[in-house]
Amino acid sequence: MFSTINILRVNLRDILIATIPVAIIFFILILTGYARVGDIDFKSVLLFLILIPLIEEYLFRGLFQSILLTKLSGSIYIVSYANIITSIIFSLSHLFYNDLLHSFLVFFPSLVFGILYDRSRSIIPSFITHLIYNINIFIIYNIDFFKLII
């Protein structure tokens, strides 16, 4: 039913199974009030967690990186030159709505997303990983830690 993606011996089914507990925890935190949603509406959450990573992965991995892979060869260890250039562009694109530090820090997960794309030639693994990354960022910035302690 699920196709195998040869990325460090991980298949798509395993990635989906790993995503389910994160999603369940995320929704439980929201429903129980431990995650502060505040001014964030459901559409914004869906946009941040699903739509933006899908568009970014399609644009940066599916378009830019795939074109660069046909033009450039070579890598540094397991990171292709195409991935490095794509990750730099990806990081710089975050300067439009984030500060310099955030943009710099986005570079490293982008390399991981790019490695997944290089290995599979599909945006599905990088999208799922990007989705998990954004869920974690959302939880970190929205959990009211004092409620968890009390």
Buried (B, 14 or more C-beta within 10 A) or exposed (E): EEEEBEBEEBBBEBBEEEBEEBEEBBEEBBEEEBBBBEEBEEEEBEBBBBEBBBEBBEBBBBEBBBEBBEEBEEBEEEBBBBBBBBBEBBBEBBEEEBEEEEBBBBBEBBBBBBBBBBBBEBBBBBBBBBBBBBBEEBBEEBBBEEEEEE
